[in-house]
Amino acid sequence: MDLRTQFGDIDIYLFDQLLRGRIRPGMRILDAGCGEGRNLVYLLRAGYEVFAADADSRSIASVREMAASLAPQLPAGNFRAEPLEQMTFPEASVDTVLSSAVLHFARDDAQFDAMLRGMWKVLEPGGLLFCRLASTIGIEHQVHRVSGRRFRLPDGSERYLVDEALLTDLTSALGAEWLDPLKTTVVQNQRSMTTWVIRKGS
């Protein structure tokens, strides 16, 4: 089996967490804002107990179809068409929550906070939150504020952007432990993506 077949289009920073043994087979993994499941191919193949949520019902239909092929033992109810701020998974029910390129679609502070709290609620004590999201880090002088934390990026898109101070404050407010320092990739001065990895306190 070639690497593309085995891992799909997995986020390279998520792949790093796998290599470091933080996300191990048998864990209960929730992909919050899964899209069509690009980060789930390996997890389904490797026998993880996978859950997923996305507000787009068509995306969830695609993920259910993929799961039926790669992990037919998982019930279709593990994959739910619902927004992150209204997820119906039980509280403290998963070991790891993945959030890849999702939170920067928040409309405003209230929705961002509701989405984050929704993910945090389903994470069990000691669990890991892996989050990739757009930020101002490294391109502070190239983004233009629209309102609040919504900015227009050089690539023409409009996103809710975090910065180091906000992520530091949120980590403290959640009572979380840093697992990695913030890591940010600036993509040819067009956009900036930051990786935020924390553990929920026990």
trRosetta pair geometry for C-beta under 8 A, 3 or more apart (Angstrom, degrees):
i j d omega theta_ij theta_ji phi_ij phi_ji
1 5 5.0 -122 -171 87 90 125
1 6 5.1 106 131 -61 119 98
2 5 5.0 92 59 11 75 103
2 6 7.0 -149 97 -5 36 94
3 6 5.6 -61 -143 42 32 110
3 7 5.7 -15 174 19 72 114
4 7 6.9 -73 -127 55 19 80
4 8 7.1 59 -178 -104 55 18
5 8 7.9 13 -164 -63 15 54
6 41 7.6 122 138 129 28 111
6 42 6.2 43 149 -101 70 91
6 45 6.7 -136 -155 85 60 166
7 10 4.7 -73 168 2 99 126
7 15 7.0 33 -162 -102 141 115
7 41 6.2 102 168 86 22 117
7 42 4.6 3 -119 -58 59 120
8 37 7.9 -50 170 124 168 79
8 38 5.7 -171 140 -163 121 57
8 39 7.6 -155 87 -89 126 15
8 40 7.5 4 40 63 158 48
8 41 3.0 130 -21 10 129 150
8 42 6.6 -132 18 -25 95 77
9 38 4.3 -45 72 -163 101 114
9 39 8.0 -67 88 -63 67 50
9 41 7.8 96 22 1 54 135
10 14 5.7 -117 175 79 96 116
10 15 5.2 109 118 -61 123 99
10 38 6.8 -179 -81 144 34 79
10 39 5.4 88 -129 -124 69 60
10 41 6.9 -115 -56 44 94 102
10 42 6.0 -5 -65 2 141 123
11 14 4.1 80 71 7 99 108
11 15 6.9 -163 93 -11 51 83
11 38 7.7 94 -36 110 75 108
11 39 5.7 -11 2 -96 96 113
11 100 5.2 -148 -41 -135 150 141
11 132 6.2 -150 -161 -13 154 156
12 15 5.2 -47 -150 32 37 119
12 16 6.7 48 148 -26 63 96
13 16 5.3 -37 -154 23 39 119
13 17 7.2 44 147 -18 60 95
13 130 7.8 169 122 -174 98 113
13 132 6.2 132 62 -81 138 123
13 183 7.1 176 -125 83 130 132
13 195 4.7 -136 -176 -102 156 145
14 17 5.6 -47 -158 29 42 113
14 18 6.8 44 145 -18 66 100
14 23 7.9 -6 -174 13 81 156
14 39 5.7 22 75 -142 172 119
14 98 6.6 33 -116 -133 130 123
14 100 6.8 -43 -46 -81 130 132
14 130 6.2 99 -107 149 83 150
14 132 7.9 -80 -44 -26 93 126
15 18 5.5 -51 -155 34 38 115
15 19 6.4 38 149 -20 68 104
16 19 5.6 -53 -147 36 33 112
16 20 6.3 23 157 -12 65 110
17 20 5.9 -62 -146 43 30 106
17 22 4.8 -71 -172 58 85 119
17 23 5.3 56 129 -3 105 112
17 128 7.7 150 -163 150 135 150
17 130 5.9 -61 -49 -100 165 142
17 197 7.0 -178 -91 -122 121 142
18 21 7.8 47 174 -63 32 24
18 22 7.6 -88 -76 50 22 75
18 23 5.3 -52 -91 63 63 107
18 42 7.4 -6 -107 117 163 147
21 24 6.3 21 -168 -74 66 101
22 96 8.0 117 135 -101 89 132
22 128 6.0 101 162 -88 113 167
22 179 7.2 80 -126 180 150 147
23 27 6.1 -116 -161 47 64 154
23 29 6.9 53 -157 -93 115 125
23 43 8.0 -54 153 -102 127 108
23 48 7.9 -5 166 -104 98 141
23 96 5.6 31 -113 -76 100 171
23 128 7.2 -115 -75 66 85 147
23 130 7.9 -35 -57 -27 130 143
24 27 5.5 108 64 -27 63 114
25 46 5.3 -116 -100 150 105 104
25 47 5.4 40 -160 74 108 102
25 48 6.1 -117 -134 -71 52 71
26 47 7.0 2 -63 118 54 102
26 48 7.0 -61 6 -115 14 55
26 49 7.3 17 -173 -9 33 95
27 48 5.8 -20 64 -139 72 100
27 49 7.1 -134 109 36 33 86
27 95 4.3 -99 -162 62 100 145
27 96 5.8 42 149 2 135 113
28 48 7.6 151 -104 176 21 86
28 49 4.5 -32 -104 81 68 115
28 51 6.9 24 179 -4 87 111
28 93 6.9 -98 135 142 150 66
28 94 4.3 -132 118 -132 103 67
28 95 5.0 121 51 3 75 89
28 96 7.4 165 87 28 52 72
29 43 5.6 -87 64 -160 155 145
29 48 5.1 8 9 159 122 135
29 49 7.0 146 18 77 69 57
29 50 5.4 -22 69 -111 97 64
29 51 6.9 -179 92 30 47 72
29 94 6.5 106 -112 -169 10 119
29 95 6.9 -41 -71 61 55 89
29 96 4.9 -16 -114 70 76 106
29 97 7.9 160 -162 -90 56 25
29 98 6.6 25 -178 -12 101 110
30 50 8.0 139 -91 -166 32 51
30 51 4.4 -24 -103 78 77 106
30 52 6.8 164 -160 -85 58 35
30 53 7.1 7 -174 2 103 98
30 89 6.6 -112 -108 10 141 176
30 94 4.4 -114 -17 -49 108 178
30 96 7.2 -178 29 94 66 56
30 97 5.0 -18 70 -112 103 71
30 98 7.0 -170 94 25 50 73
30 119 7.7 -179 102 -142 128 80
30 122 6.1 24 -2 114 169 135
30 123 7.9 -123 37 -78 127 73
31 34 3.9 77 115 -95 117 98
31 37 7.2 109 87 -120 162 63
31 39 5.9 161 -120 78 133 114
31 40 5.8 -85 -22 -68 155 107
31 50 7.2 4 -5 -166 103 97
31 51 7.4 -179 22 92 64 53
31 52 4.4 -7 60 -112 97 90
31 53 7.6 -179 89 28 59 57
31 98 4.7 -21 -112 66 66 115
31 100 7.7 -31 -154 14 95 103
32 52 7.8 -163 -73 -149 29 52
32 53 5.6 1 -127 55 59 103
32 84 5.1 74 178 -118 109 112
32 87 7.2 -63 -124 -66 104 149
32 97 5.6 11 -10 -171 122 101
32 98 6.6 170 21 76 73 53
32 99 5.0 -24 70 -88 104 87
32 102 6.6 -173 111 90 79 173
32 115 8.0 139 151 -179 126 89
32 118 7.5 152 -152 107 138 102
32 119 4.9 -87 -18 -103 176 108
33 53 7.1 -6 -41 90 38 76
33 54 5.8 92 -137 -107 32 78
33 55 7.9 -2 -110 0 73 85
33 84 5.9 -26 -48 -58 95 124
33 99 6.0 59 36 -140 118 73
33 100 7.3 -162 91 51 104 56
33 101 7.8 -149 125 84 127 57
33 102 3.2 98 95 -117 166 139
33 103 7.9 -148 -3 -44 163 54
34 37 5.4 16 160 -83 112 60
34 39 7.3 -126 -145 48 76 98
34 40 6.5 19 -157 -34 120 129
34 52 3.9 6 -39 -162 155 118
34 53 6.8 129 -7 55 102 31
34 54 4.9 -99 42 -47 78 115
34 59 6.7 160 85 147 84 119
34 60 7.6 92 61 -91 120 65
34 63 5.7 42 116 -85 140 152
34 79 7.8 -70 41 -140 158 94
35 38 6.4 -7 85 3 125 95
35 54 6.3 162 -50 -113 22 147
35 56 7.7 25 -123 48 43 130
35 59 5.3 -111 -170 -149 30 136
36 59 5.2 -111 -71 -142 58 82
36 62 4.5 -28 -140 102 89 147
36 63 6.5 -169 -162 -57 38 79
36 66 8.0 108 167 -21 74 140
37 40 4.1 -58 -167 36 92 123
37 41 7.0 115 138 -49 96 68
37 52 6.8 -30 -97 -118 92 166
37 59 7.7 158 -23 177 77 86
37 62 6.6 -154 7 113 112 96
37 63 4.2 142 -54 -108 126 90
37 66 5.4 -163 84 52 159 155
37 67 7.8 -140 -127 -44 157 87
38 41 7.2 -25 -168 -15 34 105
39 43 7.3 31 138 -3 69 123
39 98 6.0 -155 120 152 150 155
39 100 5.7 129 -38 10 148 153
40 43 5.2 -71 -151 50 53 112
40 44 5.4 52 154 -25 88 106
40 50 5.9 95 -149 -159 109 148
40 52 6.6 -34 -80 -71 148 136
40 63 6.7 55 48 -141 159 103
40 66 7.0 108 94 110 119 137
40 67 7.6 -43 144 -74 135 91
41 44 6.3 -64 -154 36 21 106
41 45 6.4 15 155 -14 61 112
41 66 7.4 -79 -96 177 70 132
41 70 7.0 -157 -149 -99 55 168
42 45 5.6 -62 -147 41 32 111
42 46 5.7 18 162 -13 71 117
43 46 6.1 -62 -136 42 25 104
43 48 4.3 -47 -173 38 86 138
43 50 5.3 114 127 -85 116 123
44 48 7.2 -67 -71 50 27 90
44 50 5.7 -50 -82 0 73 155
44 66 6.9 167 10 135 173 96
44 67 5.7 -136 -126 -114 136 67
44 70 4.0 69 128 110 123 129
44 71 4.2 -126 -167 -15 86 121
44 74 7.6 -87 -133 1 92 145
45 70 5.4 -68 -71 -170 66 116
45 71 7.4 -118 -66 -55 25 96
47 71 7.4 158 -103 -117 38 114
49 74 7.3 152 -146 -106 57 107
49 78 7.9 -138 174 -130 73 142
50 67 6.9 -149 81 -115 128 120
50 71 6.7 108 27 64 120 163
50 74 6.2 -24 54 -115 87 159
50 78 6.4 91 98 149 62 138
51 78 4.7 -119 -108 -173 66 87
51 79 7.2 -170 -159 -74 48 49
51 80 7.9 0 -176 5 92 99
51 89 6.2 79 165 -102 154 141
51 94 6.3 -113 34 -86 130 134
52 60 7.1 173 108 -120 108 81
52 63 5.3 -98 83 162 155 158
52 78 7.0 59 19 134 71 81
52 79 4.8 7 59 -121 98 79
52 80 7.3 175 92 28 55 62
53 60 7.8 -9 -145 -94 32 117
53 79 7.7 -178 -76 -158 40 45
53 80 5.0 -16 -107 70 83 92
53 81 7.7 158 -155 -101 64 12
53 82 5.5 -50 -157 62 112 83
53 83 7.8 39 154 136 115 6
53 84 6.4 133 105 -93 126 61
53 87 5.1 -61 -91 -111 173 109
53 89 7.3 -114 -47 -20 129 116
54 59 4.5 -61 105 90 153 131
54 60 5.4 -170 53 -57 101 88
54 63 7.5 133 10 -8 128 141
54 81 6.6 -34 76 -121 68 56
55 81 7.0 61 -164 -175 21 68
55 82 6.8 -30 -99 144 55 16
55 83 4.4 28 -88 -84 109 71
55 84 7.6 -67 -44 -15 97 68
56 59 4.1 69 89 5 110 111
56 60 6.9 170 93 -9 60 83
56 81 7.1 -97 94 -140 24 97
57 60 5.6 -55 -149 39 38 111
57 61 6.3 46 151 -25 68 101
57 81 4.0 27 -100 -136 71 154
58 61 5.5 -48 -149 31 34 116
58 62 6.7 36 151 -19 63 101
59 62 5.7 -54 -155 34 35 111
59 63 6.4 31 150 -17 67 105
59 81 7.9 137 62 -109 81 90
60 63 5.5 -52 -145 38 37 111
60 64 6.2 41 154 -22 67 102
60 79 5.3 154 -161 152 91 99
60 80 6.7 -79 -133 107 144 12
60 81 4.3 -125 15 -70 155 85
61 64 5.8 -51 -148 34 30 112
61 65 6.5 32 153 -19 62 105
62 65 5.7 -55 -152 35 32 112
62 66 6.4 30 152 -17 65 105
63 66 5.6 -53 -147 38 34 111
63 67 6.1 33 154 -18 67 107
63 79 5.0 -173 104 -149 115 140
64 67 5.7 -55 -144 39 30 110
64 68 6.3 37 155 -26 64 104
64 76 5.3 37 -143 -139 120 91
64 79 4.9 -166 -74 75 83 148
65 68 5.8 -50 -149 29 29 114
65 69 6.9 23 153 -13 60 106
66 69 5.9 -64 -158 38 33 108
66 70 6.0 -1 160 6 72 116
67 70 6.2 -69 -129 53 30 91
67 71 5.2 -47 -162 57 73 94
67 72 7.7 137 142 -84 65 35
67 74 5.4 -74 175 71 121 128
67 76 7.8 151 84 -106 129 55
67 78 7.4 -161 -174 73 165 120
67 79 6.4 -169 5 -38 151 140
68 72 5.6 44 -163 -105 49 76
68 76 7.7 8 -70 -85 102 91
69 72 7.4 49 -79 -61 5 89
71 74 4.7 36 122 -2 109 115
74 78 5.2 -55 173 18 107 151
75 78 5.5 124 72 -19 72 92
76 79 6.3 -68 -172 41 52 99
77 80 7.2 23 -173 -70 52 93
80 87 7.1 117 84 -142 136 77
80 88 6.5 -140 -174 42 165 100
80 89 7.5 -164 17 -49 146 88
82 86 5.4 -114 173 94 107 93
82 87 5.7 137 102 -103 121 49
82 88 6.3 70 40 -4 175 95
83 86 5.0 57 65 29 89 99
83 87 7.6 -114 95 -50 43 66
83 115 7.7 -85 163 -101 92 89
83 118 7.9 -80 124 -137 74 178
84 87 5.9 -11 -152 -36 38 109
84 99 7.9 55 -123 -116 151 115
84 102 7.1 100 -43 156 148 133
84 114 7.8 130 97 119 86 77
84 115 4.3 52 90 -144 127 82
84 118 4.7 144 149 85 72 140
84 119 6.1 -14 -174 -50 116 90
85 111 6.8 -97 -45 -152 148 66
85 114 3.7 26 -126 139 128 107
85 115 5.1 -64 -58 -76 88 52
85 117 7.4 46 -128 63 77 90
85 118 4.6 -148 -114 -40 32 140
86 118 6.9 -41 -12 -119 23 140
87 118 5.2 119 15 175 104 112
87 119 7.7 80 10 -78 147 48
87 121 7.9 168 66 68 110 115
87 122 6.2 -53 105 -39 136 139
89 93 5.4 -139 159 58 99 139
89 94 7.1 5 153 -24 146 113
89 122 4.6 44 92 -126 116 137
90 93 4.1 103 73 -56 90 135
90 122 7.0 108 84 -129 39 84
91 121 5.4 -71 -120 167 83 87
91 122 6.4 -114 -124 -100 32 45
92 121 7.8 -83 -39 164 58 50
92 122 7.0 -146 -37 -167 18 29
92 123 6.9 -16 -113 99 49 29
92 124 4.2 79 -169 -105 78 66
92 125 6.7 -2 -134 -11 120 71
92 127 8.0 -179 -144 -11 66 135
93 122 5.5 -45 39 -165 91 83
93 124 6.8 165 3 -54 10 97
94 97 6.3 105 94 -66 130 76
94 122 5.6 30 19 141 105 98
94 123 6.2 -53 73 -107 86 50
94 124 6.6 -169 69 -9 32 92
94 127 6.6 90 105 -140 64 150
95 123 7.9 26 169 -150 10 73
95 124 6.3 -27 -93 37 44 115
95 127 5.1 -171 -168 -121 36 98
95 128 7.1 18 147 23 72 86
96 123 7.7 23 -129 -126 12 99
96 127 6.1 -159 -73 -171 37 95
96 128 4.7 -7 -115 64 85 96
96 129 7.7 169 -158 -82 57 28
96 130 6.8 14 -174 0 103 105
97 119 4.8 131 168 -175 155 102
97 120 7.8 -113 25 -79 161 34
97 122 6.8 113 -82 80 124 100
97 123 5.1 -78 -17 -77 120 110
97 127 7.0 68 -7 143 86 124
97 128 7.5 -166 31 96 62 55
97 129 5.1 -9 63 -114 102 72
97 130 7.2 -175 90 31 53 67
98 130 5.2 -14 -114 68 65 107
99 102 4.9 -100 -172 42 84 127
99 103 6.1 47 156 -32 130 101
99 119 6.0 -27 -59 -112 131 161
99 129 7.1 -1 10 -172 112 90
99 130 7.0 170 30 91 66 57
99 131 4.4 -2 68 -113 108 81
99 132 7.2 -172 102 32 64 58
99 133 7.3 -3 123 -55 105 104
100 130 7.7 -1 -64 119 85 97
100 131 7.7 -162 -75 -147 41 37
100 132 4.8 25 -134 41 63 114
101 104 7.0 -47 -157 32 52 111
101 132 5.7 -18 -42 99 64 104
101 133 7.0 159 -102 -101 32 47
101 134 7.7 60 -130 -34 70 85
101 193 7.5 -32 -87 -131 90 124
102 105 6.3 -64 -176 20 42 110
102 115 7.4 -164 133 173 106 139
102 133 7.2 -65 53 -95 56 95
103 106 5.9 -7 -179 -24 60 111
103 112 6.1 70 -174 -140 95 86
103 115 5.9 169 -117 105 80 138
103 116 6.8 45 -120 -67 129 88
103 131 6.7 16 -4 -165 134 119
103 133 4.5 -30 58 -109 107 139
103 160 7.1 -95 141 82 69 118
103 162 7.7 15 114 -28 126 123
104 133 4.9 155 -38 -167 96 88
104 134 3.8 63 -106 29 159 103
104 159 4.2 0 168 -171 112 113
104 160 5.1 -172 -154 59 49 73
104 161 6.6 31 -132 -83 106 48
104 162 7.8 -107 -89 -5 87 88
105 159 7.3 -54 -77 -134 41 77
105 160 7.0 -44 50 17 7 106
106 109 7.9 75 141 -88 133 12
106 111 4.4 170 -157 98 89 102
106 112 3.7 74 172 -71 173 76
106 115 6.0 -128 -88 9 110 139
106 160 4.3 -35 63 16 90 163
107 110 7.9 -24 76 62 96 86
107 111 4.7 75 37 15 86 149
107 150 7.8 -24 -178 -70 37 133
107 160 7.4 8 44 -57 6 128
108 111 5.6 92 51 15 65 97
108 112 7.0 -121 104 -5 32 94
108 147 7.9 -33 -108 108 98 105
108 148 5.7 65 -141 58 82 167
108 149 7.7 123 -151 42 45 89
108 150 7.2 -52 -93 -33 58 114
108 160 7.4 -160 -88 -103 15 127
109 112 5.7 -59 -146 38 30 113
109 113 6.1 27 159 -17 67 108
109 148 6.1 -127 -29 -170 96 138
109 149 6.5 103 -71 12 81 118
110 113 6.0 -57 -148 37 26 108
110 114 6.3 24 155 -17 63 109
111 114 5.5 -55 -143 39 34 111
111 115 6.2 36 157 -21 68 104
112 115 5.9 -57 -149 35 27 109
112 116 6.4 23 155 -15 64 109
112 149 7.4 -14 -22 68 158 140
112 160 5.7 -158 -74 152 124 153
113 116 5.8 -57 -146 40 31 109
113 117 6.0 27 157 -17 67 110
114 117 5.8 -55 -140 40 29 109
114 118 6.2 37 156 -26 62 106
115 118 5.7 -53 -151 31 28 115
115 119 6.8 24 154 -14 62 104
116 119 6.0 -59 -156 37 32 107
116 120 6.1 28 152 -19 68 111
116 170 7.1 -70 179 -159 159 134
117 120 5.5 -54 -140 40 34 112
117 121 6.2 45 157 -32 66 102
118 121 5.9 -48 -150 23 26 115
118 122 7.4 12 159 -8 58 103
119 122 6.6 -68 -160 37 32 99
119 123 6.7 32 149 -27 67 111
119 129 6.7 94 135 -126 121 116
120 123 5.7 -58 -153 27 36 116
120 129 7.1 -23 -94 -76 72 142
120 174 6.2 -124 -130 -138 146 122
120 200 7.0 144 -155 -100 82 120
123 127 4.1 -155 -178 84 92 139
123 128 7.8 -142 -152 54 126 25
123 129 6.2 -47 -91 -66 162 93
123 200 5.1 157 122 -33 120 148
124 127 4.6 110 58 -37 66 122
124 200 7.2 165 98 70 35 142
125 200 5.6 -126 -130 116 37 109
125 201 6.6 -40 -146 107 90 43
125 202 4.1 101 161 -119 116 59
126 199 6.6 -14 -161 178 37 108
126 200 6.3 -39 13 74 16 85
126 201 7.9 -5 -62 166 47 14
126 202 4.8 28 -53 -74 90 108
127 199 7.0 172 89 -153 28 68
127 200 4.9 16 53 25 76 120
128 179 6.8 11 -131 -31 102 160
128 197 6.9 -6 -170 -168 101 87
128 198 7.5 160 -152 87 57 37
128 199 5.6 -34 -97 -100 63 74
128 200 7.7 -124 -63 1 20 82
129 176 7.4 -49 27 -134 123 147
129 196 7.6 -18 114 114 101 90
129 197 7.1 177 89 -146 60 42
129 198 5.2 -4 55 61 103 83
129 199 7.6 -177 17 -89 75 25
129 200 7.0 90 -21 -45 102 90
130 195 7.7 -21 -167 -165 78 92
130 196 8.0 148 -161 83 34 56
130 197 5.4 3 -111 -110 66 88
131 195 7.3 149 85 -157 53 46
131 196 4.4 -20 70 65 105 98
131 197 7.3 -175 28 -75 68 46
132 193 5.8 16 -179 176 98 109
132 194 7.2 171 -149 84 54 40
132 195 5.4 -19 -98 -99 78 70
132 196 7.7 176 -81 21 30 73
133 162 6.1 53 106 15 125 122
133 193 7.1 169 89 -150 17 70
133 194 6.2 -26 67 60 68 86
133 196 7.0 -17 24 10 104 117
134 153 7.4 -80 -170 -71 139 140
134 159 4.6 0 77 145 154 155
134 160 7.6 123 68 74 108 49
134 161 5.5 -72 119 -106 94 77
134 162 7.6 132 92 22 52 77
134 191 6.1 -60 -130 -175 111 107
134 192 6.5 99 -160 75 68 62
134 193 6.0 -48 -96 -98 52 62
134 194 7.5 81 -171 15 11 84
135 138 8.0 74 96 24 101 88
135 161 5.6 112 -143 -168 27 86
135 162 4.9 -49 -109 71 89 73
135 163 5.9 130 -168 -93 101 41
135 164 7.9 75 -175 -45 141 58
135 167 7.9 -33 -108 -31 133 128
135 184 6.3 -83 60 -120 133 122
135 192 5.2 -76 69 108 74 109
135 193 7.2 114 16 -135 87 16
135 194 4.1 30 -6 -11 138 126
136 139 6.3 -123 -166 71 51 75
136 140 5.1 66 158 -98 105 65
136 143 5.7 -108 -121 29 91 147
136 151 6.9 93 -85 -1 102 166
136 161 4.8 91 -44 148 83 133
136 162 7.5 -144 7 89 81 30
136 163 4.9 -26 47 -85 107 98
136 192 6.7 69 -164 58 8 140
137 140 7.5 10 -116 -52 19 89
137 163 6.1 141 -58 -139 80 65
137 164 6.1 90 -91 -41 118 91
137 182 7.3 -169 -84 141 171 134
137 184 4.4 -104 100 -112 131 166
137 186 7.9 -126 105 -68 73 97
137 192 5.5 -169 66 153 67 143
137 194 5.7 81 29 -74 134 123
138 184 5.7 176 -11 126 128 134
138 186 4.2 -120 128 -67 142 127
138 192 5.0 158 60 -117 106 137
139 142 4.4 -67 -175 50 89 114
139 143 5.8 85 122 -30 100 99
139 153 7.6 39 123 -142 148 87
139 154 7.1 -112 -169 -6 135 116
139 186 6.0 149 -46 -131 101 113
139 189 6.3 144 -111 -147 110 58
139 191 7.3 -101 9 -145 166 18
139 192 4.8 -163 8 -31 116 125
140 143 7.0 -67 -151 27 22 101
140 163 7.9 54 -97 -116 102 125
142 153 7.8 35 120 -158 93 58
142 154 5.1 -23 159 -49 113 119
142 189 6.1 -146 -127 -174 174 90
143 151 4.2 26 167 165 119 139
143 152 6.7 162 -164 75 70 47
143 153 5.7 -27 -113 -104 95 53
143 154 7.3 -89 -83 -28 59 74
143 161 6.6 8 177 -12 166 169
144 151 6.2 141 69 -163 36 82
144 152 4.7 -16 62 54 97 100
145 148 7.9 179 -166 62 104 25
145 150 7.4 95 -161 82 61 54
145 151 5.5 -48 -98 -103 43 81
146 150 4.5 -53 59 109 112 99
146 151 6.2 -180 -1 -107 86 21
146 152 5.8 101 -54 -31 104 87
146 158 6.0 28 -29 -147 153 119
147 150 5.5 12 58 50 66 110
148 160 8.0 -17 107 -127 109 90
149 160 5.2 52 108 -159 102 76
149 161 5.8 -148 172 55 88 60
149 162 7.2 26 -174 -80 138 44
149 166 7.9 57 -116 -79 145 162
150 158 6.1 28 177 172 101 99
150 159 7.0 -174 -144 99 65 24
150 160 5.4 -41 -88 -89 69 62
150 161 7.6 122 -124 6 22 80
151 158 7.0 -174 92 -149 33 64
151 159 6.4 -21 59 64 78 70
151 160 8.0 115 14 -121 75 19
151 161 4.9 -18 21 4 123 130
152 156 7.4 -25 -173 -154 96 26
152 157 7.5 170 -151 91 58 33
152 158 5.2 -33 -96 -96 66 80
153 156 7.0 -32 77 32 78 23
153 157 5.1 1 41 62 115 80
153 158 7.3 -168 5 -88 80 27
153 159 6.1 24 -30 15 118 110
153 161 8.0 136 -72 -68 99 130
153 190 6.8 64 151 163 110 58
153 191 5.0 23 -176 -95 149 85
154 189 6.1 -5 53 138 165 75
154 190 4.9 -121 86 -132 106 47
154 191 7.1 -144 49 -53 85 57
155 190 4.1 67 -61 176 99 104
155 191 5.3 -33 -2 -40 129 104
157 191 7.2 10 46 -87 121 129
159 191 7.9 74 6 -138 149 115
162 166 4.8 -129 -157 78 87 132
162 167 5.6 81 157 -49 132 95
162 194 6.9 -103 77 50 109 141
163 166 5.3 95 52 10 67 101
163 167 7.3 -142 95 -1 32 92
164 167 6.0 -63 -147 42 31 105
164 168 6.0 33 156 -21 67 109
164 182 6.1 -149 -115 34 89 164
165 168 5.7 -57 -147 37 28 112
165 169 6.3 27 155 -18 64 108
166 169 5.7 -57 -148 38 31 110
166 170 6.2 29 155 -19 66 107
167 170 5.6 -50 -141 38 32 112
167 171 6.3 40 156 -25 63 103
167 182 6.3 100 95 -88 151 131
167 194 7.3 -122 -48 130 158 145
167 196 5.4 -131 -150 -111 132 134
168 171 5.8 -51 -150 31 29 113
168 172 6.7 25 153 -13 62 106
169 172 5.8 -60 -153 39 32 109
169 173 6.1 29 153 -19 68 111
170 173 5.5 -55 -139 40 32 111
170 174 6.0 27 162 -15 67 109
171 174 6.2 -61 -147 40 24 106
171 176 4.9 -97 -158 68 68 109
171 178 6.2 23 -166 -68 151 83
171 196 7.9 -142 -68 -169 108 112
171 198 5.5 -162 -124 -104 98 146
172 175 7.6 29 177 -72 34 32
172 176 7.8 -85 -57 42 16 75
174 198 7.2 86 83 127 138 151
174 200 7.3 -83 153 -117 111 72
174 201 7.9 163 131 2 73 101
175 200 7.7 46 91 -161 87 59
175 201 4.3 -68 135 9 102 141
176 198 4.0 39 155 164 136 128
176 199 6.2 152 -165 71 85 40
176 200 5.9 -48 -109 -101 88 38
176 201 6.2 -131 -96 -28 34 85
177 198 6.4 150 72 -164 42 77
177 199 4.5 -19 59 58 100 99
177 201 6.6 118 -23 -78 91 74
178 181 7.0 36 172 -84 132 42
178 197 7.7 77 -166 86 58 68
178 198 6.0 -48 -103 -108 38 81
179 197 4.5 -76 65 124 111 100
179 198 6.0 180 1 -109 91 22
179 199 5.4 99 -55 -27 109 97
180 183 6.6 -34 141 -17 125 109
180 195 7.1 -17 92 117 138 108
180 197 4.4 46 25 53 108 121
182 194 5.7 -13 -171 -167 105 112
182 195 7.0 154 -158 71 54 59
182 196 6.2 -8 -111 -92 85 71
183 194 7.0 148 79 -155 42 59
183 195 4.5 -8 61 48 96 111
184 192 5.8 8 -177 -180 112 102
184 193 6.9 164 -151 84 63 40
184 194 4.5 -23 -97 -98 88 79
184 195 7.5 -158 -73 15 41 70
185 192 7.1 170 85 -154 45 56
185 193 5.2 -10 57 59 94 91
185 194 8.0 -175 21 -78 62 36
186 189 6.5 27 162 -74 112 43
186 191 7.8 180 -151 94 53 36
186 192 4.9 -19 -103 -104 70 88
187 190 5.4 -54 98 55 90 96
187 191 5.2 0 47 60 112 78
187 192 7.2 -165 12 -83 76 35
187 193 7.0 41 -23 0 111 101
